[in-house]
Amino acid sequence: MAYAIIRSGGKQFRVEEGATVRVPSLDKQAGETVELEALVIGGGEDGVKVGSPAVEGARVTGTVVDHGRGGKIIVFKKKRRKQYKRTQGHRQNYTTVKIDSIG
């Protein structure tokens, strides 16, 4: 198969073999293998396979490369004429996964 759409951490990602993808933080160590849930697999001779909610027998395996934190996002709240302002920063944790096989 040429590509797959996977679900991880409530988000969906389009992946291909050999690609690296940043998914929300996983509880695995660097170097460990992880199996991800495939929602759509496509690009083969049979066309596109769509699952509800996932394709049966589809496996997307990858290797955890590293963990990190994304860039800072500023959360700013304000109510006009009330002297109310709040500023808060946020950095999302992520895990980088290298896709080994789609099948």
N, CA, C and O atoms as a GROMACS GRO file, in nm:
protein
  412
    1MET      N    1   0.083  -0.118   0.000
    1MET     CA    2   0.000   0.000   0.000
    1MET      C    3   0.088   0.125   0.000
    1MET      O    4   0.196   0.126   0.059
    2ALA      N    5   0.041   0.227  -0.066
    2ALA     CA    6   0.121   0.348  -0.081
    2ALA      C    7   0.109   0.439   0.040
    2ALA      O    8   0.208   0.500   0.081
    3TYR      N    9  -0.010   0.451   0.098
    3TYR     CA   10  -0.027   0.540   0.211
    3TYR      C   11  -0.137   0.488   0.302
    3TYR      O   12  -0.214   0.399   0.264
    4ALA      N   13  -0.144   0.544   0.422
    4ALA     CA   14  -0.249   0.510   0.517
    4ALA      C   15  -0.282   0.634   0.598
    4ALA      O   16  -0.199   0.723   0.615
    5ILE      N   17  -0.405   0.640   0.647
    5ILE     CA   18  -0.445   0.746   0.739
    5ILE      C   19  -0.462   0.680   0.874
    5ILE      O   20  -0.543   0.588   0.891
    6ILE      N   21  -0.385   0.726   0.972
    6ILE     CA   22  -0.385   0.665   1.105
    6ILE      C   23  -0.447   0.760   1.206
    6ILE      O   24  -0.460   0.880   1.183
    7ARG      N   25  -0.486   0.703   1.320
    7ARG     CA   26  -0.540   0.782   1.430
    7ARG      C   27  -0.449   0.764   1.550
    7ARG      O   28  -0.413   0.652   1.587
    8SER      N   29  -0.411   0.876   1.611
    8SER     CA   30  -0.328   0.872   1.731
    8SER      C   31  -0.357   0.996   1.813
    8SER      O   32  -0.346   1.108   1.762
    9GLY      N   33  -0.394   0.978   1.937
    9GLY     CA   34  -0.418   1.092   2.026
    9GLY      C   35  -0.537   1.176   1.984
    9GLY      O   36  -0.538   1.297   2.009
   10GLY      N   37  -0.638   1.116   1.920
   10GLY     CA   38  -0.755   1.190   1.878
   10GLY      C   39  -0.736   1.270   1.750
   10GLY      O   40  -0.825   1.346   1.711
   11LYS      N   41  -0.621   1.254   1.685
   11LYS     CA   42  -0.594   1.326   1.560
   11LYS      C   43  -0.566   1.224   1.451
   11LYS      O   44  -0.534   1.109   1.479
   12GLN      N   45  -0.578   1.268   1.326
   12GLN     CA   46  -0.555   1.180   1.212
   12GLN      C   47  -0.436   1.231   1.132
   12GLN      O   48  -0.418   1.351   1.114
   13PHE      N   49  -0.355   1.136   1.083
   13PHE     CA   50  -0.234   1.170   1.007
   13PHE      C   51  -0.226   1.082   0.883
   13PHE      O   52  -0.259   0.964   0.888
   14ARG      N   53  -0.181   1.141   0.772
   14ARG     CA   54  -0.156   1.064   0.649
   14ARG      C   55  -0.008   1.026   0.650
   14ARG      O   56   0.078   1.113   0.659
   15VAL      N   57   0.021   0.895   0.641
   15VAL     CA   58   0.159   0.848   0.649
   15VAL      C   59   0.192   0.758   0.531
   15VAL      O   60   0.104   0.699   0.469
   16GLU      N   61   0.321   0.750   0.501
   16GLU     CA   62   0.374   0.661   0.399
   16GLU      C   63   0.490   0.585   0.461
   16GLU      O   64   0.543   0.625   0.564
   17GLU      N   65   0.530   0.474   0.398
   17GLU     CA   66   0.644   0.397   0.448
   17GLU      C   67   0.770   0.480   0.440
   17GLU      O   68   0.796   0.545   0.339
   18GLY      N   69   0.850   0.477   0.547
   18GLY     CA   70   0.975   0.551   0.551
   18GLY      C   71   0.961   0.695   0.598
   18GLY      O   72   1.062   0.761   0.622
   19ALA      N   73   0.839   0.745   0.612
   19ALA     CA   74   0.818   0.883   0.654
   19ALA      C   75   0.824   0.894   0.807
   19ALA      O   76   0.805   0.795   0.878
   20THR      N   77   0.852   1.014   0.856
   20THR     CA   78   0.846   1.040   0.999
   20THR      C   79   0.728   1.132   1.025
   20THR      O   80   0.699   1.222   0.946
   21VAL      N   81   0.661   1.110   1.138
   21VAL     CA   82   0.543   1.189   1.172
   21VAL      C   83   0.548   1.220   1.321
   21VAL      O   84   0.591   1.137   1.401
   22ARG      N   85   0.504   1.341   1.357
   22ARG     CA   86   0.496   1.382   1.498
   22ARG      C   87   0.354   1.360   1.545
   22ARG      O   88   0.261   1.428   1.500
   23VAL      N   89   0.336   1.266   1.637
   23VAL     CA   90   0.204   1.237   1.693
   23VAL      C   91   0.202   1.285   1.837
   23VAL      O   92   0.308   1.302   1.897
   24PRO      N   93   0.083   1.307   1.895
   24PRO     CA   94   0.078   1.342   2.037
   24PRO      C   95   0.149   1.237   2.121
   24PRO      O   96   0.155   1.120   2.084
   25SER      N   97   0.202   1.279   2.232
   25SER     CA   98   0.292   1.200   2.315
   25SER      C   99   0.243   1.057   2.341
   25SER      O  100   0.129   1.036   2.383
   26LEU      N  101   0.331   0.959   2.316
   26LEU     CA  102   0.304   0.818   2.342
   26LEU      C  103   0.389   0.773   2.459
   26LEU      O  104   0.496   0.828   2.484
   27ASP      N  105   0.341   0.672   2.530
   27ASP     CA  106   0.411   0.620   2.648
   27ASP      C  107   0.504   0.506   2.606
   27ASP      O  108   0.488   0.393   2.652
   28LYS      N  109   0.600   0.535   2.520
   28LYS     CA  110   0.699   0.438   2.473
   28LYS      C  111   0.836   0.501   2.480
   28LYS      O  112   0.850   0.624   2.474
   29GLN      N  113   0.939   0.417   2.492
   29GLN     CA  114   1.077   0.466   2.494
   29GLN      C  115   1.129   0.474   2.351
   29GLN      O  116   1.076   0.409   2.262
   30ALA      N  117   1.233   0.554   2.329
   30ALA     CA  118   1.295   0.566   2.197
   30ALA      C  119   1.351   0.430   2.156
   30ALA      O  120   1.419   0.364   2.235
   31GLY      N  121   1.324   0.389   2.033
   31GLY     CA  122   1.370   0.260   1.983
   31GLY      C  123   1.265   0.151   1.989
   31GLY      O  124   1.279   0.048   1.923
   32GLU      N  125   1.159   0.171   2.067
   32GLU     CA  126   1.052   0.071   2.076
   32GLU      C  127   0.962   0.077   1.954
   32GLU      O  128   0.953   0.180   1.886
   33THR      N  129   0.896  -0.037   1.926
   33THR     CA  130   0.802  -0.042   1.813
   33THR      C  131   0.662  -0.008   1.864
   33THR      O  132   0.625  -0.041   1.977
   34VAL      N  133   0.586   0.058   1.778
   34VAL     CA  134   0.450   0.098   1.812
   34VAL      C  135   0.360   0.059   1.695
   34VAL      O  136   0.398   0.072   1.579
   35GLU      N  137   0.239   0.012   1.727
   35GLU     CA  138   0.142  -0.022   1.624
   35GLU      C  139   0.029   0.080   1.630
   35GLU      O  140  -0.028   0.103   1.737
   36LEU      N  141  -0.003   0.141   1.516
   36LEU     CA  142  -0.103   0.246   1.510
   36LEU      C  143  -0.227   0.198   1.437
   36LEU      O  144  -0.220   0.109   1.352
   37GLU      N  145  -0.341   0.257   1.472
   37GLU     CA  146  -0.469   0.217   1.416
   37GLU      C  147  -0.488   0.281   1.278
   37GLU      O  148  -0.479   0.403   1.264
   38ALA      N  149  -0.516   0.198   1.176
   38ALA     CA  150  -0.532   0.247   1.039
   38ALA      C  151  -0.680   0.267   1.008
   38ALA      O  152  -0.759   0.173   1.018
   39LEU      N  153  -0.718   0.388   0.970
   39LEU     CA  154  -0.857   0.418   0.935
   39LEU      C  155  -0.882   0.397   0.787
   39LEU      O  156  -0.985   0.340   0.749
   40VAL      N  157  -0.788   0.441   0.703
   40VAL     CA  158  -0.801   0.428   0.558
   40VAL      C  159  -0.666   0.381   0.505
   40VAL      O  160  -0.562   0.432   0.545
   41ILE      N  161  -0.669   0.284   0.416
   41ILE     CA  162  -0.548   0.241   0.349
   41ILE      C  163  -0.573   0.252   0.200
   41ILE      O  164  -0.678   0.208   0.153
   42GLY      N  165  -0.481   0.308   0.125
   42GLY     CA  166  -0.506   0.326  -0.017
   42GLY      C  167  -0.382   0.316  -0.101
   42GLY      O  168  -0.271   0.301  -0.051
   43GLY      N  169  -0.403   0.324  -0.232
   43GLY     CA  170  -0.292   0.328  -0.325
   43GLY      C  171  -0.253   0.194  -0.384
   43GLY      O  172  -0.160   0.189  -0.465
   44GLY      N  173  -0.319   0.085  -0.347
   44GLY     CA  174  -0.286  -0.046  -0.402
   44GLY      C  175  -0.363  -0.073  -0.530
   44GLY      O  176  -0.435   0.014  -0.580
   45GLU      N  177  -0.348  -0.196  -0.583
   45GLU     CA  178  -0.422  -0.234  -0.703
   45GLU      C  179  -0.571  -0.245  -0.674
   45GLU      O  180  -0.653  -0.228  -0.765
   46ASP      N  181  -0.607  -0.275  -0.548
   46ASP     CA  182  -0.749  -0.290  -0.514
   46ASP      C  183  -0.818  -0.156  -0.493
   46ASP      O  184  -0.940  -0.153  -0.474
   47GLY      N  185  -0.746  -0.046  -0.497
   47GLY     CA  186  -0.806   0.085  -0.473
   47GLY      C  187  -0.792   0.124  -0.327
   47GLY      O  188  -0.698   0.084  -0.259
   48VAL      N  189  -0.886   0.203  -0.281
   48VAL     CA  190  -0.882   0.255  -0.144
   48VAL      C  191  -0.972   0.169  -0.056
   48VAL      O  192  -1.086   0.139  -0.091
   49LYS      N  193  -0.919   0.130   0.061
   49LYS     CA  194  -0.998   0.055   0.159
   49LYS      C  195  -1.033   0.149   0.273
   49LYS      O  196  -0.946   0.212   0.332
   50VAL      N  197  -1.162   0.159   0.304
   50VAL     CA  198  -1.209   0.246   0.411
   50VAL      C  199  -1.272   0.159   0.518
   50VAL      O  200  -1.352   0.072   0.488
   51GLY      N  201  -1.235   0.183   0.643
   51GLY     CA  202  -1.290   0.106   0.754
   51GLY      C  203  -1.389   0.188   0.832
   51GLY      O  204  -1.392   0.311   0.823
   52SER      N  205  -1.471   0.119   0.909
   52SER     CA  206  -1.561   0.190   0.999
   52SER      C  207  -1.561   0.117   1.132
   52SER      O  208  -1.628   0.014   1.141
   53PRO      N  209  -1.493   0.160   1.234
   53PRO     CA  210  -1.407   0.279   1.238
   53PRO      C  211  -1.266   0.254   1.187
   53PRO      O  212  -1.196   0.351   1.157
   54ALA      N  213  -1.221   0.128   1.175
   54ALA     CA  214  -1.085   0.101   1.128
   54ALA      C  215  -1.089  -0.015   1.029
   54ALA      O  216  -1.183  -0.095   1.029
   55VAL      N  217  -0.986  -0.024   0.946
   55VAL     CA  218  -0.976  -0.132   0.849
   55VAL      C  219  -0.935  -0.259   0.923
   55VAL      O  220  -0.838  -0.258   0.998
   56GLU      N  221  -1.010  -0.368   0.903
   56GLU     CA  222  -0.980  -0.494   0.971
   56GLU      C  223  -0.853  -0.555   0.915
   56GLU      O  224  -0.835  -0.562   0.793
   57GLY      N  225  -0.764  -0.599   1.002
   57GLY     CA  226  -0.640  -0.663   0.960
   57GLY      C  227  -0.533  -0.568   0.912
   57GLY      O  228  -0.424  -0.613   0.874
   58ALA      N  229  -0.559  -0.439   0.911
   58ALA     CA  230  -0.459  -0.342   0.866
   58ALA      C  231  -0.364  -0.311   0.980
   58ALA      O  232  -0.405  -0.288   1.094
   59ARG      N  233  -0.234  -0.311   0.948
   59ARG     CA  234  -0.134  -0.282   1.049
   59ARG      C  235  -0.040  -0.174   0.999
   59ARG      O  236   0.014  -0.183   0.889
   60VAL      N  237  -0.021  -0.074   1.079
   60VAL     CA  238   0.079   0.030   1.053
   60VAL      C  239   0.175   0.026   1.170
   60VAL      O  240   0.137   0.057   1.283
   61THR      N  241   0.298  -0.014   1.144
   61THR     CA  242   0.397  -0.023   1.251
   61THR      C  243   0.505   0.081   1.230
   61THR      O  244   0.541   0.116   1.118
   62GLY      N  245   0.555   0.130   1.341
   62GLY     CA  246   0.659   0.232   1.336
   62GLY      C  247   0.754   0.218   1.455
   62GLY      O  248   0.728   0.142   1.548
   63THR      N  249   0.862   0.292   1.449
   63THR     CA  250   0.961   0.293   1.556
   63THR      C  251   0.967   0.433   1.616
   63THR      O  252   0.972   0.532   1.543
   64VAL      N  253   0.966   0.440   1.748
   64VAL     CA  254   0.973   0.569   1.817
   64VAL      C  255   1.116   0.622   1.802
   64VAL      O  256   1.212   0.555   1.839
   65VAL      N  257   1.128   0.743   1.748
   65VAL     CA  258   1.258   0.805   1.727
   65VAL      C  259   1.297   0.887   1.850
   65VAL      O  260   1.404   0.864   1.908
   66ASP      N  261   1.212   0.982   1.890
   66ASP     CA  262   1.240   1.063   2.007
   66ASP      C  263   1.114   1.131   2.056
   66ASP      O  264   1.007   1.120   1.996
   67HIS      N  265   1.129   1.203   2.166
   67HIS     CA  266   1.020   1.280   2.225
   67HIS      C  267   1.062   1.427   2.228
   67HIS      O  268   1.181   1.457   2.230
   68GLY      N  269   0.964   1.516   2.230
   68GLY     CA  270   0.998   1.658   2.234
   68GLY      C  271   0.877   1.742   2.271
   68GLY      O  272   0.771   1.690   2.306
   69ARG      N  273   0.896   1.873   2.262
   69ARG     CA  274   0.789   1.968   2.290
   69ARG      C  275   0.780   2.066   2.174
   69ARG      O  276   0.882   2.113   2.123
   70GLY      N  277   0.659   2.098   2.134
   70GLY     CA  278   0.636   2.190   2.024
   70GLY      C  279   0.664   2.333   2.063
   70GLY      O  280   0.705   2.362   2.176
   71GLY      N  281   0.641   2.423   1.969
   71GLY     CA  282   0.663   2.564   1.993
   71GLY      C  283   0.561   2.622   2.089
   71GLY      O  284   0.454   2.565   2.109
   72LYS      N  285   0.594   2.736   2.148
   72LYS     CA  286   0.505   2.797   2.246
   72LYS      C  287   0.387   2.865   2.179
   72LYS      O  288   0.401   2.934   2.078
   73ILE      N  289   0.271   2.843   2.237
   73ILE     CA  290   0.148   2.908   2.193
   73ILE      C  291   0.102   2.998   2.307
   73ILE      O  292   0.096   2.954   2.422
   74ILE      N  293   0.069   3.123   2.277
   74ILE     CA  294   0.024   3.218   2.378
   74ILE      C  295  -0.129   3.214   2.384
   74ILE      O  296  -0.196   3.232   2.283
   75VAL      N  297  -0.181   3.191   2.504
   75VAL     CA  298  -0.326   3.194   2.527
   75VAL      C  299  -0.355   3.324   2.601
   75VAL      O  300  -0.310   3.342   2.714
   76PHE      N  301  -0.430   3.414   2.538
   76PHE     CA  302  -0.456   3.546   2.596
   76PHE      C  303  -0.606   3.566   2.607
   76PHE      O  304  -0.680   3.552   2.510
   77LYS      N  305  -0.651   3.599   2.728
   77LYS     CA  306  -0.793   3.626   2.753
   77LYS      C  307  -0.809   3.770   2.798
   77LYS      O  308  -0.726   3.821   2.874
   78LYS      N  309  -0.915   3.835   2.752
   78LYS     CA  310  -0.938   3.973   2.790
   78LYS      C  311  -1.087   4.002   2.786
   78LYS      O  312  -1.158   3.956   2.697
   79LYS      N  313  -1.134   4.080   2.884
   79LYS     CA  314  -1.271   4.132   2.883
   79LYS      C  315  -1.261   4.283   2.882
   79LYS      O  316  -1.203   4.343   2.973
   80ARG      N  317  -1.317   4.343   2.783
   80ARG     CA  318  -1.301   4.487   2.768
   80ARG      C  319  -1.373   4.564   2.879
   80ARG      O  320  -1.479   4.524   2.926
   81ARG      N  321  -1.312   4.673   2.917
   81ARG     CA  322  -1.364   4.766   3.018
   81ARG      C  323  -1.378   4.704   3.157
   81ARG      O  324  -1.444   4.765   3.241
   82LYS      N  325  -1.321   4.590   3.184
   82LYS     CA  326  -1.334   4.525   3.315
   82LYS      C  327  -1.199   4.505   3.384
   82LYS      O  328  -1.193   4.445   3.492
   83GLN      N  329  -1.090   4.555   3.324
   83GLN     CA  330  -0.956   4.541   3.380
   83GLN      C  331  -0.918   4.394   3.399
   83GLN      O  332  -0.849   4.358   3.495
   84TYR      N  333  -0.962   4.308   3.306
   84TYR     CA  334  -0.935   4.164   3.316
   84TYR      C  335  -0.847   4.121   3.198
   84TYR      O  336  -0.888   4.133   3.083
   85LYS      N  337  -0.726   4.072   3.228
   85LYS     CA  338  -0.636   4.017   3.127
   85LYS      C  339  -0.565   3.897   3.189
   85LYS      O  340  -0.521   3.902   3.304
   86ARG      N  341  -0.553   3.790   3.112
   86ARG     CA  342  -0.478   3.671   3.156
   86ARG      C  343  -0.394   3.623   3.039
   86ARG      O  344  -0.445   3.606   2.928
   87THR      N  345  -0.267   3.600   3.063
   87THR     CA  346  -0.178   3.547   2.961
   87THR      C  347  -0.121   3.416   3.012
   87THR      O  348  -0.075   3.406   3.125
   88GLN      N  349  -0.126   3.315   2.924
   88GLN     CA  350  -0.076   3.183   2.962
   88GLN      C  351  -0.007   3.123   2.840
   88GLN      O  352  -0.053   3.140   2.728
   89GLY      N  353   0.103   3.053   2.862
   89GLY     CA  354   0.174   2.986   2.753
   89GLY      C  355   0.146   2.837   2.756
   89GLY      O  356   0.110   2.781   2.860
   90HIS      N  357   0.163   2.772   2.640
   90HIS     CA  358   0.140   2.627   2.631
   90HIS      C  359   0.236   2.567   2.530
   90HIS      O  360   0.257   2.624   2.422
   91ARG      N  361   0.295   2.452   2.564
   91ARG     CA  362   0.379   2.376   2.471
   91ARG      C  363   0.330   2.232   2.472
   91ARG      O  364   0.326   2.167   2.577
   92GLN      N  365   0.291   2.181   2.355
   92GLN     CA  366   0.237   2.046   2.344
   92GLN      C  367   0.351   1.944   2.334
   92GLN      O  368   0.447   1.965   2.260
   93ASN      N  369   0.340   1.834   2.408
   93ASN     CA  370   0.437   1.725   2.398
   93ASN      C  371   0.408   1.642   2.273
   93ASN      O  372   0.292   1.625   2.235
   94TYR      N  373   0.514   1.590   2.210
   94TYR     CA  374   0.495   1.506   2.092
   94TYR      C  375   0.595   1.393   2.092
   94TYR      O  376   0.695   1.396   2.164
   95THR      N  377   0.568   1.292   2.009
   95THR     CA  378   0.656   1.180   1.988
   95THR      C  379   0.681   1.168   1.838
   95THR      O  380   0.585   1.170   1.760
   96THR      N  381   0.805   1.158   1.796
   96THR     CA  382   0.838   1.140   1.655
   96THR      C  383   0.844   0.991   1.627
   96THR      O  384   0.917   0.917   1.693
   97VAL      N  385   0.767   0.947   1.526
   97VAL     CA  386   0.759   0.805   1.490
   97VAL      C  387   0.800   0.790   1.344
   97VAL      O  388   0.752   0.863   1.257
   98LYS      N  389   0.890   0.693   1.316
   98LYS     CA  390   0.929   0.661   1.179
   98LYS      C  391   0.846   0.540   1.137
   98LYS      O  392   0.849   0.436   1.203
   99ILE      N  393   0.771   0.553   1.027
   99ILE     CA  394   0.681   0.447   0.980
   99ILE      C  395   0.764   0.340   0.910
   99ILE      O  396   0.834   0.370   0.813
  100ASP      N  397   0.757   0.214   0.960
  100ASP     CA  398   0.832   0.103   0.904
  100ASP      C  399   0.755   0.030   0.797
  100ASP      O  400   0.807   0.004   0.688
  101SER      N  401   0.627  -0.005   0.826
  101SER     CA  402   0.552  -0.083   0.729
  101SER      C  403   0.403  -0.052   0.737
  101SER      O  404   0.349  -0.018   0.843
  102ILE      N  405   0.339  -0.064   0.622
  102ILE     CA  406   0.194  -0.050   0.612
  102ILE      C  407   0.143  -0.176   0.544
  102ILE      O  408   0.187  -0.210   0.434
  103GLY      N  409   0.051  -0.246   0.609
  103GLY     CA  410   0.003  -0.369   0.548
  103GLY      C  411  -0.128  -0.415   0.602
  103GLY      O  412  -0.180  -0.518   0.559
   0.00000   0.00000   0.00000
